[in-house]
């Protein structure tokens, strides 16, 4: 599977891309956006998924021993307004809290924050191989992880610097580890590293983060088709809105005796 951020795809939905299923959540314009790409075997295991916002999407996959809950996240940058950061972390906290306690949880994406090297108070969140200088974004991320017993996976693996830093500045010298895989079960993962030169052809300043995990087999789920409702028509067509209002009113009228 692959978590994608800043996809700039509008609205939310799912589509087939060759042999992969892409589920996505975006804004009304071509900004932000997140997506989760699943190969055919994993796509058949999707029990449910939910577009939270243009910065968050959640999916739950079934396997032989339980479920795997995956969140793809694209956090606001450090200079972003506090209100925007507050909204993002409130939504992320809400999703994490809603995950059943026995699920393996993964958060994939661009968190725009470093883990830091000071483990004091965050011994279960940050391992011996954290990086960077902590700022406001980092404090928010570390606090969220500590409150939900999550670990920043990359900080628990010894790696070369070239296999650690995920973002490189336009000056060609400044690098940081801003993209993370976060989990509640480190034993699920066997390795994690950054691959240089594997980026999409989109002039990105981020590098691909890859982790290897072992969990199988996944279970094929029977997916139910959920029709998408075009609610904008109710605002654009007065006659349709009147018919809808009458139908709803009649439906509730039948409940008066109850």
C-alpha positions as a Markdown table, in Angstrom:
| # | Residue | x | y | z |
|---|---|---|---|---|
| 1 | Unk | 0.0 | 0.0 | 0.0 |
| 2 | Unk | 1.1 | 3.6 | -0.4 |
| 3 | Unk | -0.1 | 6.8 | 1.3 |
| 4 | Unk | 0.0 | 9.9 | -0.9 |
| 5 | Unk | -0.2 | 13.5 | 0.3 |
| 6 | Unk | -0.8 | 16.8 | -1.5 |
| 7 | Unk | -2.6 | 14.9 | -4.3 |
| 8 | Unk | -4.6 | 18.0 | -5.3 |
| 9 | Unk | -7.5 | 15.8 | -6.3 |
| 10 | Unk | -10.9 | 17.3 | -5.7 |
| 11 | Unk | -13.8 | 15.8 | -3.7 |
| 12 | Unk | -13.6 | 12.2 | -2.4 |
| 13 | Unk | -14.2 | 8.8 | -3.9 |
| 14 | Unk | -12.4 | 5.8 | -5.3 |
| 15 | Unk | -11.1 | 4.8 | -8.7 |
| 16 | Unk | -9.1 | 2.1 | -10.3 |
| 17 | Unk | -5.5 | 2.9 | -11.5 |
| 18 | Unk | -4.3 | 0.0 | -13.5 |
| 19 | Unk | -4.2 | -2.9 | -11.0 |
| 20 | Unk | -4.6 | -0.6 | -8.0 |
| 21 | Unk | -7.5 | 0.9 | -6.1 |
| 22 | Unk | -7.1 | 4.5 | -5.1 |
| 23 | Unk | -9.3 | 5.9 | -2.4 |
| 24 | Unk | -9.0 | 9.7 | -2.0 |
| 25 | Unk | -10.2 | 12.7 | 0.0 |
| 26 | Unk | -9.7 | 16.2 | -1.3 |
| 27 | Unk | -10.8 | 19.8 | -1.1 |
| 28 | Unk | -13.2 | 21.6 | -3.4 |
| 29 | Unk | -10.3 | 23.1 | -5.3 |
| 30 | Unk | -7.0 | 21.6 | -6.4 |
| 31 | Unk | -5.1 | 22.0 | -3.1 |
| 32 | Unk | -4.1 | 19.7 | -0.4 |
| 33 | Unk | -5.6 | 16.2 | -0.7 |
| 34 | Unk | -4.7 | 12.7 | 0.5 |
| 35 | Unk | -5.1 | 9.2 | -1.0 |
| 36 | Unk | -4.4 | 5.6 | -0.2 |
| 37 | Unk | -3.3 | 3.2 | -3.0 |
| 38 | Unk | -3.9 | -0.5 | -2.5 |
| 39 | Unk | -2.9 | -3.4 | -4.7 |
| 40 | Unk | -5.6 | -5.9 | -5.7 |
| 41 | Unk | -5.2 | -8.2 | -2.7 |
| 42 | Unk | -5.4 | -5.4 | -0.2 |
| 43 | Unk | -8.2 | -3.7 | -2.1 |
| 44 | Unk | -10.3 | -6.8 | -1.7 |
| 45 | Unk | -9.7 | -6.7 | 2.1 |
| 46 | Unk | -11.1 | -3.2 | 2.6 |
| 47 | Unk | -13.9 | -3.4 | 5.2 |
| 48 | Unk | -14.6 | 0.3 | 5.3 |
| 49 | Unk | -13.1 | 3.7 | 4.6 |
| 50 | Unk | -14.0 | 7.3 | 5.4 |
| 51 | Unk | -12.8 | 10.6 | 3.9 |
| 52 | Unk | -12.3 | 12.8 | 7.0 |
| 53 | Unk | -11.1 | 16.0 | 5.3 |
| 54 | Unk | -8.8 | 17.3 | 2.6 |
| 55 | Unk | -5.9 | 16.4 | 5.0 |
| 56 | Unk | -7.1 | 13.0 | 6.4 |
| 57 | Unk | -8.5 | 9.7 | 5.1 |
| 58 | Unk | -9.1 | 6.5 | 7.0 |
| 59 | Unk | -9.4 | 2.9 | 5.9 |
| 60 | Unk | -9.9 | -0.4 | 7.7 |
| 61 | Unk | -8.6 | -3.7 | 6.2 |
| 62 | Unk | -9.5 | -7.2 | 7.4 |
| 63 | Unk | -6.9 | -9.9 | 7.9 |
| 64 | Unk | -6.9 | -13.4 | 9.4 |
| 65 | Unk | -6.2 | -12.3 | 13.0 |
| 66 | Unk | -8.2 | -9.0 | 13.1 |
| 67 | Unk | -8.0 | -5.6 | 11.4 |
| 68 | Unk | -5.5 | -3.1 | 10.2 |
| 69 | Unk | -6.5 | 0.6 | 10.5 |
| 70 | Unk | -4.7 | 3.0 | 8.2 |
| 71 | Unk | -4.7 | 6.8 | 8.3 |
| 72 | Unk | -3.1 | 9.0 | 5.6 |
| 73 | Unk | -2.3 | 12.4 | 7.0 |
| 74 | Unk | -1.1 | 15.7 | 5.6 |
| 75 | Unk | -0.4 | 18.1 | 8.4 |
| 76 | Unk | -0.3 | 21.9 | 8.1 |
| 77 | Unk | 3.2 | 23.5 | 7.8 |
| 78 | Unk | 4.9 | 25.2 | 10.8 |
| 79 | Unk | 3.9 | 28.8 | 9.7 |
| 80 | Unk | 0.2 | 27.8 | 9.3 |
| 81 | Unk | -2.3 | 29.5 | 11.6 |
| 82 | Unk | -2.8 | 27.8 | 15.0 |
| 83 | Unk | -6.5 | 27.4 | 14.2 |
| 84 | Unk | -5.7 | 25.3 | 11.1 |
| 85 | Unk | -3.3 | 23.1 | 13.2 |
| 86 | Unk | -5.9 | 22.8 | 16.0 |
| 87 | Unk | -8.5 | 21.6 | 13.5 |
| 88 | Unk | -6.2 | 19.0 | 12.0 |
| 89 | Unk | -5.1 | 17.5 | 15.3 |
| 90 | Unk | -8.6 | 17.5 | 16.6 |
| 91 | Unk | -9.8 | 15.5 | 13.6 |
| 92 | Unk | -6.8 | 13.2 | 13.8 |
| 93 | Unk | -7.4 | 12.6 | 17.5 |
| 94 | Unk | -11.0 | 11.8 | 16.8 |
| 95 | Unk | -10.2 | 9.3 | 14.1 |
| 96 | Unk | -7.5 | 7.6 | 16.3 |
| 97 | Unk | -9.9 | 7.4 | 19.2 |
| 98 | Unk | -12.6 | 5.8 | 17.1 |
| 99 | Unk | -10.3 | 2.9 | 16.1 |
| 100 | Unk | -11.1 | -0.4 | 17.9 |
| 101 | Unk | -8.4 | -1.1 | 20.5 |
| 102 | Unk | -7.3 | -4.4 | 19.1 |
| 103 | Unk | -6.6 | -3.0 | 15.6 |
| 104 | Unk | -3.1 | -2.5 | 14.4 |
| 105 | Unk | -2.9 | 1.2 | 13.6 |
| 106 | Unk | -0.8 | 3.0 | 11.1 |
| 107 | Unk | -0.5 | 6.7 | 10.3 |
| 108 | Unk | 1.2 | 7.4 | 7.0 |
| 109 | Unk | 2.1 | 10.8 | 5.6 |
| 110 | Unk | 3.7 | 14.2 | 5.6 |
| 111 | Unk | 3.4 | 15.4 | 9.2 |
| 112 | Unk | 5.5 | 18.4 | 8.7 |
| 113 | Unk | 7.3 | 17.8 | 12.0 |
| 114 | Unk | 10.5 | 16.2 | 13.3 |
| 115 | Unk | 10.6 | 13.7 | 16.1 |
| 116 | Unk | 13.5 | 15.4 | 17.9 |
| 117 | Unk | 16.3 | 13.7 | 19.9 |
| 118 | Unk | 15.0 | 14.4 | 23.5 |
| 119 | Unk | 13.1 | 11.4 | 24.7 |
| 120 | Unk | 12.2 | 12.8 | 28.1 |
| 121 | Unk | 8.5 | 12.3 | 28.6 |
| 122 | Unk | 8.2 | 10.5 | 25.2 |
| 123 | Unk | 10.2 | 7.3 | 25.8 |
| 124 | Unk | 7.5 | 5.2 | 24.1 |
| 125 | Unk | 7.1 | 7.6 | 21.2 |
| 126 | Unk | 10.6 | 8.4 | 20.2 |
| 127 | Unk | 13.4 | 5.8 | 19.9 |
| 128 | Unk | 17.1 | 6.3 | 20.2 |
| 129 | Unk | 17.4 | 7.5 | 16.6 |
| 130 | Unk | 15.2 | 10.6 | 16.5 |
| 131 | Unk | 16.3 | 13.7 | 14.5 |
| 132 | Unk | 15.8 | 17.4 | 14.2 |
| 133 | Unk | 15.0 | 20.3 | 16.5 |
| 134 | Unk | 11.5 | 20.3 | 18.1 |
| 135 | Unk | 9.1 | 23.1 | 17.2 |
| 136 | Unk | 5.4 | 23.7 | 17.6 |
| 137 | Unk | 4.4 | 21.1 | 15.0 |
| 138 | Unk | 6.7 | 18.6 | 16.7 |
| 139 | Unk | 5.2 | 19.3 | 20.1 |
| 140 | Unk | 1.7 | 18.7 | 18.8 |
| 141 | Unk | 2.7 | 15.5 | 17.1 |
| 142 | Unk | 4.6 | 14.1 | 20.1 |
| 143 | Unk | 1.7 | 14.9 | 22.4 |
| 144 | Unk | -0.8 | 13.3 | 20.1 |
| 145 | Unk | 1.3 | 10.1 | 19.9 |
| 146 | Unk | 1.9 | 10.0 | 23.6 |
| 147 | Unk | -1.8 | 10.3 | 24.4 |
| 148 | Unk | -2.6 | 7.4 | 22.0 |
| 149 | Unk | 0.4 | 5.1 | 22.7 |
| 150 | Unk | 1.7 | 5.6 | 19.2 |
| 151 | Unk | 5.4 | 5.4 | 18.2 |
| 152 | Unk | 7.2 | 7.3 | 15.4 |
| 153 | Unk | 8.6 | 4.3 | 13.6 |
| 154 | Unk | 11.7 | 5.8 | 12.0 |
| 155 | Unk | 13.2 | 6.9 | 15.3 |
| 156 | Unk | 13.5 | 3.2 | 16.4 |
| 157 | Unk | 15.7 | 2.1 | 13.4 |
| 158 | Unk | 19.3 | 3.0 | 13.0 |
| 159 | Unk | 19.9 | 4.3 | 9.4 |
| 160 | Unk | 22.3 | 6.2 | 7.4 |
| 161 | Unk | 21.5 | 9.9 | 7.1 |
| 162 | Unk | 20.8 | 9.6 | 3.4 |
| 163 | Unk | 18.2 | 6.9 | 4.3 |
| 164 | Unk | 16.6 | 9.0 | 7.0 |
| 165 | Unk | 15.8 | 12.6 | 5.8 |
| 166 | Unk | 12.7 | 12.8 | 3.7 |
| 167 | Unk | 12.7 | 16.5 | 2.8 |
| 168 | Unk | 15.3 | 18.6 | 1.1 |
| 169 | Unk | 15.2 | 22.4 | 0.8 |
| 170 | Unk | 15.6 | 24.2 | -2.4 |
| 171 | Unk | 19.1 | 25.3 | -1.2 |
| 172 | Unk | 20.2 | 21.7 | -1.6 |
| 173 | Unk | 21.7 | 21.5 | 1.8 |
| 174 | Unk | 18.9 | 21.7 | 4.4 |
| 175 | Unk | 17.3 | 18.3 | 5.1 |
| 176 | Unk | 14.7 | 17.1 | 7.6 |
| 177 | Unk | 12.7 | 14.0 | 8.5 |
| 178 | Unk | 9.2 | 15.3 | 8.0 |
| 179 | Unk | 7.4 | 12.3 | 6.6 |
| 180 | Unk | 6.6 | 9.5 | 9.0 |
| 181 | Unk | 5.1 | 6.1 | 9.6 |
| 182 | Unk | 3.5 | 6.0 | 13.0 |
| 183 | Unk | 2.1 | 2.9 | 14.7 |
| 184 | Unk | 0.8 | 1.3 | 17.8 |
| 185 | Unk | 2.7 | -1.9 | 17.1 |
| 186 | Unk | 6.4 | -1.6 | 16.2 |
| 187 | Unk | 6.9 | -5.4 | 16.1 |
| 188 | Unk | 4.7 | -5.4 | 13.0 |
| 189 | Unk | 7.5 | -3.7 | 11.0 |
| 190 | Unk | 10.8 | -5.2 | 9.9 |
| 191 | Unk | 12.5 | -2.1 | 8.4 |
| 192 | Unk | 12.1 | 1.5 | 7.3 |
| 193 | Unk | 14.2 | 3.7 | 5.1 |
| 194 | Unk | 14.1 | 6.5 | 2.6 |
| 195 | Unk | 14.7 | 5.8 | -1.1 |
| 196 | Unk | 16.3 | 8.6 | -3.1 |
| 197 | Unk | 15.3 | 8.9 | -6.8 |
| 198 | Unk | 12.0 | 7.1 | -6.4 |
| 199 | Unk | 9.8 | 10.2 | -6.3 |
| 200 | Unk | 6.9 | 10.8 | -8.6 |
| 201 | Unk | 7.6 | 13.0 | -11.6 |
| 202 | Unk | 6.0 | 16.0 | -10.0 |
| 203 | Unk | 9.0 | 18.1 | -9.1 |
| 204 | Unk | 8.6 | 17.2 | -5.4 |
| 205 | Unk | 11.0 | 18.1 | -2.7 |
| 206 | Unk | 10.1 | 15.0 | -0.6 |
| 207 | Unk | 11.5 | 11.5 | -0.8 |
| 208 | Unk | 9.8 | 8.2 | -0.7 |
| 209 | Unk | 9.6 | 6.5 | 2.8 |
| 210 | Unk | 9.3 | 2.7 | 2.6 |
| 211 | Unk | 8.6 | 0.3 | 5.5 |
| 212 | Unk | 8.5 | -3.5 | 5.3 |
| 213 | Unk | 5.9 | -5.3 | 7.4 |
| 214 | Unk | 4.7 | -8.8 | 7.8 |
| 215 | Unk | 1.0 | -9.5 | 8.2 |
| 216 | Unk | -1.0 | -12.1 | 6.2 |
| 217 | Unk | -3.2 | -13.4 | 4.9 |
| 218 | Unk | -5.7 | -10.7 | 4.2 |
| 219 | Unk | -9.4 | -11.6 | 4.0 |
| 220 | Unk | -11.5 | -10.9 | 0.9 |
| 221 | Unk | -14.5 | -8.7 | 2.0 |
| 222 | Unk | -17.8 | -8.4 | 0.3 |
| 223 | Unk | -18.1 | -4.7 | -0.4 |
| 224 | Unk | -21.5 | -3.1 | -0.5 |
| 225 | Unk | -22.1 | -0.3 | -3.0 |
| 226 | Unk | -23.0 | 2.9 | -1.3 |
| 227 | Unk | -24.8 | 5.4 | -3.7 |
| 228 | Unk | -23.4 | 8.9 | -3.7 |
| 229 | Unk | -26.1 | 11.5 | -3.1 |
| 230 | Unk | -25.9 | 14.8 | -5.0 |
| 231 | Unk | -27.3 | 17.0 | -2.3 |
| 232 | Unk | -26.5 | 20.2 | -4.2 |
| 233 | Unk | -29.5 | 19.5 | -6.4 |
| 234 | Unk | -31.7 | 20.2 | -3.4 |
| 235 | Unk | -30.4 | 23.8 | -3.3 |
| 236 | Unk | -30.5 | 24.3 | -7.1 |
| 237 | Unk | -33.9 | 22.8 | -7.9 |
| 238 | Unk | -36.8 | 24.3 | -5.9 |
| 239 | Unk | -39.3 | 21.7 | -7.2 |
| 240 | Unk | -37.1 | 18.8 | -6.2 |
| 241 | Unk | -36.5 | 20.4 | -2.8 |
| 242 | Unk | -40.3 | 20.7 | -2.3 |
| 243 | Unk | -40.8 | 17.0 | -3.2 |
| 244 | Unk | -38.0 | 16.0 | -0.8 |
| 245 | Unk | -39.4 | 18.1 | 2.1 |
| 246 | Unk | -42.9 | 16.6 | 1.6 |
| 247 | Unk | -41.5 | 13.1 | 1.6 |
| 248 | Unk | -39.5 | 13.7 | 4.8 |
| 249 | Unk | -42.4 | 15.4 | 6.5 |
| 250 | Unk | -44.7 | 12.4 | 5.6 |
| 251 | Unk | -42.2 | 9.9 | 6.9 |
| 252 | Unk | -42.0 | 11.6 | 10.3 |
| 253 | Unk | -45.8 | 12.1 | 10.4 |
| 254 | Unk | -46.1 | 8.3 | 10.6 |
| 255 | Unk | -44.1 | 8.4 | 13.9 |
| 256 | Unk | -46.3 | 10.8 | 15.8 |
| 257 | Unk | -48.2 | 8.0 | 17.6 |
| 258 | Unk | -44.9 | 6.7 | 18.9 |
